[in-house]
């Protein structure tokens, strides 16, 4: 793979224990399957879960779909805005907070709502499954697989 054209993508959600680590792993797996050179990471807007593995329910649902979540939660860093080509928020609150954190106009221009990449589903946001049930985790995976396909089509 040619690292000169490597696209660097950061997924962001509130705590970095459900949606963003799931998005990170889905995109990593799908990019590898398609032979696309993508560097992907995830982060949270809060540091409450820093160092923790993703939520056990998210890990269980990920495993049922053939994904393995090993990312440890980390908060977003200002340097992420210059390092990554695209910063993808899961919902409108994430986007608002990212826009406030972004140090300059160039950084703000990299911020995108995840659902803008949807090709097969319609959704305003990727909803936070944390306080939901099993079907909420399944919906997140379905949406994020679609988001990943859209990202890879755009690359």
TORTORTI-535226 format. One record per atom (N, C-alpha, C, O): x, y, z. Coordinates in Angstrom, 2 decimals. Layout:
# TORTORTI-535226
[site [X, Y, Z]]
...
# end
This chain:
# TORTORTI-535226
[site [0.83, -1.19, 0.00]]
[site [0.00, 0.00, 0.00]]
[site [0.87, 1.25, 0.00]]
[site [1.91, 1.29, 0.66]]
[site [0.46, 2.24, -0.71]]
[site [1.20, 3.50, -0.80]]
[site [0.76, 4.42, 0.32]]
[site [-0.37, 4.92, 0.30]]
[site [1.63, 4.67, 1.29]]
[site [1.25, 5.51, 2.42]]
[site [1.22, 6.99, 2.07]]
[site [0.74, 7.80, 2.86]]
[site [1.73, 7.36, 0.89]]
[site [1.69, 8.76, 0.47]]
[site [0.28, 9.26, 0.23]]
[site [0.02, 10.45, 0.38]]
[site [-0.63, 8.36, -0.14]]
[site [-2.01, 8.73, -0.38]]
[site [-2.93, 8.29, 0.75]]
[site [-4.15, 8.32, 0.62]]
[site [-2.34, 7.88, 1.84]]
[site [-3.13, 7.36, 2.97]]
[site [-4.08, 8.44, 3.49]]
[site [-3.67, 9.56, 3.80]]
[site [-5.34, 8.07, 3.59]]
[site [-6.36, 8.95, 4.16]]
[site [-6.40, 8.69, 5.65]]
[site [-6.47, 7.54, 6.08]]
[site [-6.35, 9.75, 6.45]]
[site [-6.36, 9.63, 7.92]]
[site [-7.70, 10.12, 8.44]]
[site [-8.06, 11.29, 8.28]]
[site [-8.44, 9.20, 9.08]]
[site [-9.80, 9.48, 9.51]]
[site [-9.95, 9.24, 11.01]]
[site [-9.51, 8.22, 11.54]]
[site [-10.57, 10.21, 11.69]]
[site [-10.83, 10.10, 13.12]]
[site [-12.33, 10.11, 13.34]]
[site [-13.02, 11.02, 12.89]]
[site [-12.84, 9.11, 14.05]]
[site [-14.24, 9.06, 14.45]]
[site [-14.35, 9.57, 15.89]]
[site [-13.51, 9.26, 16.73]]
[site [-15.39, 10.35, 16.16]]
[site [-15.57, 10.93, 17.49]]
[site [-17.00, 10.75, 17.97]]
[site [-17.96, 10.99, 17.23]]
[site [-17.14, 10.33, 19.22]]
[site [-18.44, 10.33, 19.89]]
[site [-18.20, 10.87, 21.30]]
[site [-17.11, 11.37, 21.59]]
[site [-19.20, 10.79, 22.16]]
[site [-19.06, 11.41, 23.47]]
[site [-17.96, 10.75, 24.31]]
[site [-17.00, 11.42, 24.70]]
[site [-18.09, 9.46, 24.59]]
[site [-17.15, 8.81, 25.51]]
[site [-16.13, 7.90, 24.89]]
[site [-15.23, 7.42, 25.58]]
[site [-16.24, 7.64, 23.58]]
[site [-15.31, 6.76, 22.87]]
[site [-15.35, 5.33, 23.40]]
[site [-14.32, 4.66, 23.52]]
[site [-16.59, 4.87, 23.73]]
[site [-16.72, 3.48, 24.19]]
[site [-17.80, 2.71, 23.42]]
[site [-17.95, 1.50, 23.64]]
[site [-18.54, 3.36, 22.54]]
[site [-19.56, 2.63, 21.76]]
[site [-19.42, 2.92, 20.27]]
[site [-18.87, 2.11, 19.53]]
[site [-19.92, 4.07, 19.85]]
[site [-20.02, 4.34, 18.42]]
[site [-18.67, 4.54, 17.74]]
[site [-18.40, 3.90, 16.72]]
[site [-17.83, 5.41, 18.27]]
[site [-16.59, 5.72, 17.55]]
[site [-15.61, 4.54, 17.48]]
[site [-15.01, 4.35, 16.42]]
[site [-15.41, 3.74, 18.54]]
[site [-14.51, 2.59, 18.36]]
[site [-15.11, 1.55, 17.41]]
[site [-14.37, 0.84, 16.72]]
[site [-16.44, 1.44, 17.38]]
[site [-17.08, 0.52, 16.44]]
[site [-16.86, 1.01, 15.02]]
[site [-16.53, 0.22, 14.14]]
[site [-17.03, 2.30, 14.79]]
[site [-16.80, 2.87, 13.46]]
[site [-15.35, 2.68, 13.04]]
[site [-15.07, 2.35, 11.88]]
[site [-14.43, 2.88, 13.97]]
[site [-13.01, 2.70, 13.69]]
[site [-12.72, 1.29, 13.19]]
[site [-12.05, 1.10, 12.18]]
[site [-13.22, 0.30, 13.91]]
[site [-12.93, -1.09, 13.55]]
[site [-13.61, -1.49, 12.24]]
[site [-13.01, -2.17, 11.41]]
[site [-14.86, -1.07, 12.06]]
[site [-15.56, -1.40, 10.82]]
[site [-14.80, -0.83, 9.63]]
[site [-14.56, -1.54, 8.64]]
[site [-14.41, 0.44, 9.70]]
[site [-13.70, 1.04, 8.57]]
[site [-12.35, 0.37, 8.35]]
[site [-11.95, 0.15, 7.21]]
[site [-11.64, 0.05, 9.42]]
[site [-10.34, -0.61, 9.29]]
[site [-10.49, -1.95, 8.57]]
[site [-9.73, -2.26, 7.66]]
[site [-11.48, -2.75, 8.97]]
[site [-11.70, -4.07, 8.38]]
[site [-12.12, -3.94, 6.92]]
[site [-11.57, -4.63, 6.06]]
[site [-13.07, -3.07, 6.63]]
[site [-13.56, -2.92, 5.26]]
[site [-12.49, -2.34, 4.33]]
[site [-12.40, -2.73, 3.17]]
[site [-11.68, -1.42, 4.84]]
[site [-10.60, -0.86, 4.03]]
[site [-9.57, -1.94, 3.70]]
[site [-9.10, -2.03, 2.56]]
[site [-9.24, -2.76, 4.68]]
[site [-8.29, -3.86, 4.46]]
[site [-8.85, -4.82, 3.40]]
[site [-8.12, -5.25, 2.50]]
[site [-10.14, -5.16, 3.52]]
[site [-10.77, -6.06, 2.55]]
[site [-10.72, -5.50, 1.13]]
[site [-10.59, -6.25, 0.16]]
[site [-10.81, -4.18, 1.01]]
[site [-10.82, -3.53, -0.31]]
[site [-9.42, -3.09, -0.75]]
[site [-9.27, -2.55, -1.85]]
[site [-8.42, -3.32, 0.08]]
[site [-7.06, -2.93, -0.28]]
[site [-6.85, -1.43, -0.29]]
[site [-5.98, -0.93, -1.01]]
[site [-7.64, -0.70, 0.50]]
[site [-7.50, 0.76, 0.55]]
[site [-6.63, 1.15, 1.73]]
[site [-6.71, 0.58, 2.82]]
[site [-5.79, 2.14, 1.50]]
[site [-4.83, 2.60, 2.50]]
[site [-5.45, 3.70, 3.36]]
[site [-5.46, 4.87, 2.98]]
[site [-5.96, 3.29, 4.52]]
[site [-6.64, 4.21, 5.41]]
[site [-6.05, 4.06, 6.81]]
[site [-5.89, 2.94, 7.31]]
[site [-5.74, 5.17, 7.43]]
[site [-5.37, 5.17, 8.85]]
[site [-6.59, 5.65, 9.60]]
[site [-7.15, 6.70, 9.28]]
[site [-7.01, 4.90, 10.59]]
[site [-8.25, 5.24, 11.29]]
[site [-8.04, 5.13, 12.80]]
[site [-7.33, 4.25, 13.28]]
[site [-8.67, 6.04, 13.52]]
[site [-8.59, 6.08, 14.97]]
[site [-9.93, 6.60, 15.47]]
[site [-10.80, 6.99, 14.68]]
[site [-10.10, 6.61, 16.78]]
[site [-11.31, 7.18, 17.37]]
[site [-10.96, 7.85, 18.68]]
[site [-9.94, 7.57, 19.31]]
[site [-11.85, 8.77, 19.07]]
[site [-11.64, 9.53, 20.30]]
[site [-12.99, 9.97, 20.85]]
[site [-14.02, 9.89, 20.17]]
[site [-12.96, 10.43, 22.07]]
[site [-14.18, 10.92, 22.72]]
[site [-14.07, 12.39, 23.05]]
[site [-12.98, 12.96, 23.11]]
[site [-15.21, 13.00, 23.27]]
[site [-15.25, 14.41, 23.65]]
[site [-15.05, 14.59, 25.15]]
[site [-14.75, 15.70, 25.61]]
[site [-15.20, 13.52, 25.90]]
[site [-14.95, 13.57, 27.35]]
[site [-13.90, 12.52, 27.69]]
[site [-13.69, 11.57, 26.94]]
[site [-13.25, 12.70, 28.81]]
[site [-12.19, 11.76, 29.21]]
[site [-12.63, 10.80, 30.31]]
[site [-11.80, 10.13, 30.91]]
[site [-13.94, 10.74, 30.58]]
[site [-14.46, 9.93, 31.68]]
[site [-14.05, 8.46, 31.57]]
[site [-13.77, 7.82, 32.58]]
[site [-14.01, 7.93, 30.35]]
[site [-13.70, 6.51, 30.13]]
[site [-12.26, 6.29, 29.65]]
[site [-11.93, 5.21, 29.18]]
[site [-11.42, 7.30, 29.77]]
[site [-10.06, 7.21, 29.24]]
[site [-9.37, 5.92, 29.69]]
[site [-9.35, 5.58, 30.87]]
[site [-8.79, 5.22, 28.70]]
[site [-8.06, 3.99, 28.98]]
[site [-8.90, 2.73, 29.00]]
[site [-8.36, 1.62, 29.02]]
[site [-10.23, 2.88, 28.98]]
[site [-11.12, 1.73, 29.04]]
[site [-11.34, 1.12, 27.65]]
[site [-11.27, 1.81, 26.64]]
[site [-11.61, -0.18, 27.64]]
[site [-12.06, -0.85, 26.42]]
[site [-13.48, -0.37, 26.11]]
[site [-14.14, 0.19, 26.98]]
[site [-13.95, -0.59, 24.89]]
[site [-15.33, -0.24, 24.58]]
[site [-16.31, -0.97, 25.50]]
[site [-15.98, -2.00, 26.10]]
[site [-17.50, -0.42, 25.60]]
[site [-18.59, -0.99, 26.39]]
[site [-18.72, -2.48, 26.07]]
[site [-18.64, -2.88, 24.91]]
[site [-18.93, -3.30, 27.09]]
[site [-18.99, -4.75, 26.90]]
[site [-20.12, -5.16, 25.96]]
[site [-19.98, -6.14, 25.22]]
[site [-21.22, -4.44, 25.97]]
[site [-22.33, -4.76, 25.05]]
[site [-21.92, -4.48, 23.61]]
[site [-22.27, -5.25, 22.71]]
[site [-21.20, -3.39, 23.39]]
[site [-20.74, -3.07, 22.05]]
[site [-19.75, -4.11, 21.58]]
[site [-19.79, -4.54, 20.42]]
[site [-18.85, -4.54, 22.47]]
[site [-17.88, -5.58, 22.11]]
[site [-18.58, -6.88, 21.75]]
[site [-18.20, -7.56, 20.80]]
[site [-19.61, -7.24, 22.51]]
[site [-20.36, -8.47, 22.24]]
[site [-21.05, -8.40, 20.88]]
[site [-20.98, -9.35, 20.10]]
[site [-21.72, -7.30, 20.60]]
[site [-22.40, -7.15, 19.31]]
[site [-21.39, -7.10, 18.17]]
[site [-21.63, -7.66, 17.10]]
[site [-20.28, -6.44, 18.39]]
[site [-19.23, -6.38, 17.37]]
[site [-18.76, -7.80, 17.04]]
[site [-18.63, -8.16, 15.87]]
[site [-18.52, -8.59, 18.06]]
[site [-18.05, -9.96, 17.86]]
[site [-19.06, -10.79, 17.07]]
[site [-18.67, -11.63, 16.25]]
[site [-20.34, -10.56, 17.29]]
[site [-21.38, -11.30, 16.56]]
[site [-21.33, -10.97, 15.06]]
[site [-21.82, -11.73, 14.23]]
[site [-20.74, -9.83, 14.73]]
[site [-20.63, -9.41, 13.33]]
[site [-19.21, -9.63, 12.77]]
[site [-18.91, -9.21, 11.65]]
[site [-18.36, -10.28, 13.55]]
[site [-17.02, -10.59, 13.09]]
[site [-15.99, -9.50, 13.33]]
[site [-14.91, -9.53, 12.75]]
[site [-16.30, -8.55, 14.19]]
[site [-15.36, -7.47, 14.53]]
[site [-14.82, -7.69, 15.94]]
[site [-15.49, -8.26, 16.80]]
[site [-13.61, -7.22, 16.15]]
[site [-12.98, -7.34, 17.47]]
[site [-12.55, -5.95, 17.91]]
[site [-11.67, -5.34, 17.29]]
[site [-13.15, -5.45, 18.98]]
[site [-12.85, -4.10, 19.47]]
[site [-11.78, -4.14, 20.55]]
[site [-12.00, -4.68, 21.63]]
[site [-10.62, -3.56, 20.24]]
[site [-9.50, -3.55, 21.20]]
[site [-9.05, -2.14, 21.54]]
[site [-8.14, -1.96, 22.36]]
[site [-9.67, -1.14, 20.94]]
[site [-9.31, 0.27, 21.17]]
[site [-9.54, 0.63, 22.64]]
[site [-10.50, 0.17, 23.25]]
[site [-8.66, 1.43, 23.19]]
[site [-8.83, 1.96, 24.54]]
[site [-9.22, 3.42, 24.41]]
[site [-8.58, 4.19, 23.69]]
[site [-10.27, 3.79, 25.10]]
[site [-10.83, 5.14, 25.01]]
[site [-9.77, 6.21, 25.26]]
[site [-8.92, 6.08, 26.14]]
[site [-9.87, 7.27, 24.46]]
[site [-9.00, 8.43, 24.66]]
[site [-9.79, 9.68, 24.31]]
[site [-10.68, 9.64, 23.47]]
[site [-9.47, 10.78, 24.97]]
[site [-10.13, 12.03, 24.60]]
[site [-9.47, 12.63, 23.36]]
[site [-8.29, 12.41, 23.10]]
[site [-10.25, 13.40, 22.61]]
[site [-9.71, 14.08, 21.45]]
[site [-8.66, 15.08, 21.91]]
[site [-8.76, 15.66, 22.99]]
[site [-7.67, 15.29, 21.09]]
[site [-6.58, 16.22, 21.37]]
[site [-6.58, 17.27, 20.26]]
[site [-6.92, 16.97, 19.12]]
[site [-6.21, 18.47, 20.58]]
[site [-6.17, 19.56, 19.58]]
[site [-5.29, 19.16, 18.39]]
[site [-5.59, 19.52, 17.25]]
[site [-4.22, 18.42, 18.65]]
[site [-3.33, 17.99, 17.56]]
[site [-4.04, 17.07, 16.56]]
[site [-3.62, 16.98, 15.40]]
[site [-5.12, 16.41, 16.99]]
[site [-5.87, 15.54, 16.08]]
[site [-6.41, 16.33, 14.89]]
[site [-6.52, 15.79, 13.78]]
[site [-6.76, 17.58, 15.10]]
[site [-7.33, 18.39, 14.02]]
[site [-6.34, 18.64, 12.89]]
[site [-6.73, 18.74, 11.73]]
[site [-5.07, 18.74, 13.23]]
[site [-4.08, 18.94, 12.16]]
[site [-3.61, 17.60, 11.59]]
[site [-3.26, 17.54, 10.41]]
[site [-3.61, 16.55, 12.39]]
[site [-3.10, 15.26, 11.93]]
[site [-4.08, 14.55, 10.98]]
[site [-3.67, 14.03, 9.94]]
[site [-5.35, 14.53, 11.33]]
[site [-6.33, 13.78, 10.55]]
[site [-6.88, 14.62, 9.40]]
[site [-7.01, 15.84, 9.50]]
[site [-7.20, 13.92, 8.29]]
[site [-7.78, 14.57, 7.12]]
[site [-9.26, 14.85, 7.31]]
[site [-9.78, 15.85, 6.82]]
[site [-9.93, 13.95, 8.03]]
[site [-11.37, 14.06, 8.27]]
[site [-11.64, 13.71, 9.73]]
[site [-11.07, 12.76, 10.26]]
[site [-12.50, 14.49, 10.38]]
[site [-12.93, 14.24, 11.75]]
[site [-14.44, 14.05, 11.70]]
[site [-15.18, 14.98, 11.38]]
[site [-14.89, 12.83, 12.01]]
[site [-16.29, 12.46, 11.82]]
[site [-17.00, 12.32, 13.15]]
[site [-16.66, 11.46, 13.96]]
[site [-18.00, 13.17, 13.37]]
[site [-18.82, 13.11, 14.57]]
[site [-20.06, 12.27, 14.34]]
[site [-20.57, 12.19, 13.23]]
[site [-20.54, 11.63, 15.39]]
[site [-21.67, 10.70, 15.28]]
[site [-23.03, 11.39, 15.33]]
[site [-24.00, 10.89, 14.76]]
[site [-23.11, 12.53, 16.02]]
[site [-24.40, 13.22, 16.11]]
[site [-24.17, 14.73, 16.13]]
[site [-23.03, 15.19, 16.16]]
[site [-25.25, 15.47, 16.11]]
[site [-25.14, 16.94, 16.01]]
[site [-24.48, 17.56, 17.24]]
[site [-23.78, 18.56, 17.12]]
[site [-24.70, 16.97, 18.41]]
[site [-24.01, 17.48, 19.61]]
[site [-22.50, 17.29, 19.48]]
[site [-21.72, 18.18, 19.84]]
[site [-22.08, 16.14, 18.96]]
[site [-20.66, 15.90, 18.73]]
[site [-20.11, 16.95, 17.77]]
[site [-19.04, 17.51, 18.01]]
[site [-20.84, 17.21, 16.69]]
[site [-20.39, 18.18, 15.69]]
[site [-20.25, 19.57, 16.32]]
[site [-19.25, 20.26, 16.10]]
[site [-21.25, 19.99, 17.09]]
[site [-21.19, 21.31, 17.74]]
[site [-19.97, 21.44, 18.65]]
[site [-19.28, 22.46, 18.63]]
[site [-19.72, 20.41, 19.43]]
[site [-18.57, 20.45, 20.34]]
[site [-17.25, 20.42, 19.57]]
[site [-16.30, 21.12, 19.94]]
[site [-17.19, 19.63, 18.50]]
[site [-15.98, 19.59, 17.68]]
[site [-15.71, 20.95, 17.04]]
[site [-14.57, 21.40, 17.00]]
[site [-16.75, 21.59, 16.56]]
[site [-16.58, 22.91, 15.94]]
[site [-16.05, 23.93, 16.95]]
[site [-15.26, 24.80, 16.61]]
[site [-16.50, 23.81, 18.21]]
[site [-16.00, 24.72, 19.25]]
[site [-14.55, 24.41, 19.62]]
[site [-13.78, 25.32, 19.95]]
[site [-14.16, 23.13, 19.57]]
[site [-12.79, 22.73, 19.92]]
[site [-11.79, 23.02, 18.81]]
[site [-10.61, 23.24, 19.08]]
[site [-12.25, 23.01, 17.57]]
[site [-11.34, 23.16, 16.42]]
[site [-10.60, 24.50, 16.53]]
[site [-11.22, 25.54, 16.75]]
[site [-9.27, 24.46, 16.38]]
[site [-8.48, 25.67, 16.60]]
[site [-8.54, 26.71, 15.47]]
[site [-8.19, 27.86, 15.69]]
[site [-9.00, 26.31, 14.28]]
[site [-8.99, 27.26, 13.17]]
[site [-9.98, 26.84, 12.09]]
[site [-10.60, 25.78, 12.18]]
[site [-10.13, 27.67, 11.08]]
[site [-11.09, 27.41, 10.00]]
[site [-10.75, 26.13, 9.23]]
[site [-11.65, 25.38, 8.86]]
[site [-9.47, 25.89, 8.99]]
[site [-9.08, 24.67, 8.27]]
[site [-9.51, 23.43, 9.05]]
[site [-10.01, 22.47, 8.47]]
[site [-9.31, 23.46, 10.36]]
[site [-9.72, 22.34, 11.21]]
[site [-11.24, 22.16, 11.18]]
[site [-11.73, 21.04, 11.09]]
[site [-11.97, 23.26, 11.25]]
[site [-13.43, 23.18, 11.21]]
[site [-13.92, 22.59, 9.88]]
[site [-14.94, 21.91, 9.84]]
[site [-13.18, 22.85, 8.81]]
[site [-13.60, 22.34, 7.49]]
[site [-13.45, 20.83, 7.38]]
[site [-14.00, 20.23, 6.46]]
[site [-12.73, 20.20, 8.29]]
[site [-12.52, 18.75, 8.28]]
[site [-13.62, 17.99, 9.01]]
[site [-13.68, 16.76, 8.93]]
[site [-14.48, 18.70, 9.72]]
[site [-15.49, 18.07, 10.58]]
[site [-16.73, 17.73, 9.76]]
[site [-17.29, 18.58, 9.06]]
[site [-17.15, 16.45, 9.86]]
[site [-18.25, 15.94, 9.05]]
[site [-19.16, 15.09, 9.94]]
[site [-18.69, 14.40, 10.84]]
[site [-20.46, 15.14, 9.69]]
[site [-21.42, 14.28, 10.37]]
[site [-21.40, 12.90, 9.71]]
[site [-21.48, 12.79, 8.49]]
[site [-21.28, 11.86, 10.50]]
[site [-21.15, 10.49, 9.98]]
[site [-22.23, 10.13, 8.97]]
[site [-21.95, 9.49, 7.96]]
[site [-23.45, 10.54, 9.24]]
[site [-24.56, 10.12, 8.38]]
[site [-24.51, 10.73, 6.99]]
[site [-25.28, 10.33, 6.11]]
[site [-23.62, 11.69, 6.77]]
[site [-23.45, 12.23, 5.42]]
[site [-22.89, 11.18, 4.46]]
[site [-23.00, 11.32, 3.24]]
[site [-22.30, 10.12, 5.01]]
[site [-21.74, 9.05, 4.19]]
[site [-22.71, 7.91, 3.95]]
[site [-22.39, 6.98, 3.20]]
[site [-23.89, 7.95, 4.55]]
[site [-24.84, 6.86, 4.37]]
[site [-25.23, 6.72, 2.90]]
[site [-25.48, 7.72, 2.23]]
[site [-25.28, 5.49, 2.42]]
[site [-25.67, 5.21, 1.04]]
[site [-26.98, 4.43, 0.98]]
[site [-27.75, 4.58, 0.02]]
[site [-27.25, 3.58, 1.99]]
[site [-28.39, 2.66, 1.92]]
[site [-29.43, 2.89, 3.02]]
[site [-30.49, 2.27, 2.99]]
[site [-29.13, 3.74, 3.96]]
[site [-30.05, 4.00, 5.07]]
[site [-30.26, 5.50, 5.20]]
[site [-29.46, 6.30, 4.72]]
[site [-31.34, 5.85, 5.84]]
[site [-31.60, 7.26, 6.14]]
[site [-31.63, 7.43, 7.65]]
[site [-32.37, 6.74, 8.35]]
[site [-30.81, 8.34, 8.14]]
[site [-30.78, 8.63, 9.57]]
[site [-30.18, 10.02, 9.75]]
[site [-29.26, 10.40, 9.04]]
[site [-30.71, 10.76, 10.69]]
[site [-30.17, 12.09, 11.00]]
[site [-28.79, 11.96, 11.66]]
[site [-27.87, 12.73, 11.37]]
[site [-28.67, 10.97, 12.56]]
[site [-27.44, 10.77, 13.30]]
[site [-27.23, 9.28, 13.54]]
[site [-28.12, 8.46, 13.27]]
[site [-26.06, 8.94, 14.04]]
[site [-25.83, 7.60, 14.55]]
[site [-26.14, 7.69, 16.05]]
[site [-25.35, 8.27, 16.81]]
[site [-27.27, 7.14, 16.48]]
[site [-27.71, 7.34, 17.87]]
[site [-26.82, 6.63, 18.88]]
[site [-26.25, 5.57, 18.60]]
[site [-26.70, 7.21, 20.05]]
[site [-25.91, 6.63, 21.12]]
[site [-26.68, 5.45, 21.72]]
[site [-27.78, 5.64, 22.24]]
[site [-26.12, 4.23, 21.65]]
[site [-26.85, 3.06, 22.17]]
[site [-26.66, 2.84, 23.67]]
[site [-27.26, 1.92, 24.23]]
[site [-25.85, 3.65, 24.32]]
[site [-25.42, 3.39, 25.70]]
[site [-26.58, 3.12, 26.65]]
[site [-26.52, 2.19, 27.45]]
[site [-27.63, 3.92, 26.57]]
[site [-28.77, 3.75, 27.48]]
[site [-29.89, 2.94, 26.85]]
[site [-30.99, 2.86, 27.40]]
[site [-29.63, 2.33, 25.70]]
[site [-30.64, 1.57, 24.99]]
[site [-30.52, 0.08, 25.19]]
[site [-29.82, -0.39, 26.09]]
[site [-31.21, -0.64, 24.33]]
[site [-31.22, -2.10, 24.41]]
[site [-30.42, -2.73, 23.28]]
[site [-29.70, -2.05, 22.55]]
[site [-30.57, -4.03, 23.16]]
[site [-29.82, -4.80, 22.17]]
[site [-30.04, -4.27, 20.75]]
[site [-29.09, -4.18, 19.97]]
[site [-31.27, -3.93, 20.42]]
[site [-31.56, -3.47, 19.06]]
[site [-30.86, -2.14, 18.75]]
[site [-30.56, -1.86, 17.59]]
[site [-30.59, -1.34, 19.77]]
[site [-29.89, -0.07, 19.56]]
[site [-28.43, -0.31, 19.14]]
[site [-27.90, 0.40, 18.29]]
[site [-27.80, -1.30, 19.74]]
[site [-26.42, -1.64, 19.36]]
[site [-26.39, -2.20, 17.94]]
[site [-25.47, -1.89, 17.17]]
[site [-27.38, -3.02, 17.59]]
[site [-27.46, -3.57, 16.24]]
[site [-27.67, -2.46, 15.20]]
[site [-27.05, -2.48, 14.13]]
[site [-28.52, -1.50, 15.52]]
[site [-28.77, -0.38, 14.61]]
[site [-27.48, 0.40, 14.37]]
[site [-27.17, 0.77, 13.24]]
[site [-26.71, 0.66, 15.43]]
[site [-25.46, 1.39, 15.30]]
[site [-24.51, 0.66, 14.35]]
[site [-23.90, 1.29, 13.49]]
[site [-24.38, -0.64, 14.50]]
[site [-23.49, -1.41, 13.62]]
[site [-23.97, -1.34, 12.18]]
[site [-23.17, -1.14, 11.26]]
[site [-25.27, -1.49, 11.97]]
[site [-25.83, -1.41, 10.61]]
[site [-25.52, -0.06, 9.98]]
[site [-25.06, 0.00, 8.84]]
[site [-25.77, 1.02, 10.72]]
[site [-25.50, 2.36, 10.19]]
[site [-24.01, 2.57, 9.94]]
[site [-23.64, 3.15, 8.92]]
[site [-23.17, 2.12, 10.85]]
[site [-21.73, 2.35, 10.70]]
[site [-21.13, 1.53, 9.57]]
[site [-20.16, 1.96, 8.95]]
[site [-21.67, 0.36, 9.30]]
[site [-21.21, -0.40, 8.13]]
[site [-21.54, 0.37, 6.85]]
[site [-20.74, 0.39, 5.91]]
[site [-22.70, 0.99, 6.82]]
[site [-23.10, 1.80, 5.67]]
[site [-22.22, 3.05, 5.56]]
[site [-21.79, 3.42, 4.47]]
[site [-21.94, 3.69, 6.69]]
[site [-21.05, 4.87, 6.71]]
[site [-19.68, 4.48, 6.16]]
[site [-19.12, 5.21, 5.34]]
[site [-19.15, 3.35, 6.60]]
[site [-17.83, 2.91, 6.14]]
[site [-17.83, 2.68, 4.63]]
[site [-16.88, 3.06, 3.94]]
[site [-18.88, 2.07, 4.12]]
[site [-18.97, 1.88, 2.66]]
[site [-18.95, 3.21, 1.94]]
[site [-18.28, 3.37, 0.92]]
[site [-19.69, 4.18, 2.46]]
[site [-19.72, 5.50, 1.85]]
[site [-18.36, 6.19, 1.87]]
[site [-17.96, 6.82, 0.89]]
[site [-17.66, 6.07, 2.98]]
[site [-16.32, 6.66, 3.09]]
[site [-15.40, 6.03, 2.07]]
[site [-14.66, 6.73, 1.37]]
[site [-15.43, 4.70, 1.98]]
[site [-14.54, 4.01, 1.05]]
[site [-14.89, 4.30, -0.41]]
[site [-14.00, 4.31, -1.26]]
[site [-16.15, 4.54, -0.71]]
[site [-16.52, 4.95, -2.06]]
[site [-15.93, 6.31, -2.39]]
[site [-15.53, 6.57, -3.53]]
[site [-15.88, 7.19, -1.39]]
[site [-15.38, 8.56, -1.58]]
[site [-13.86, 8.64, -1.71]]
[site [-13.33, 9.62, -2.22]]
[site [-13.17, 7.61, -1.23]]
[site [-11.70, 7.65, -1.25]]
[site [-11.20, 7.31, -2.65]]
[site [-9.99, 7.28, -2.89]]
# end
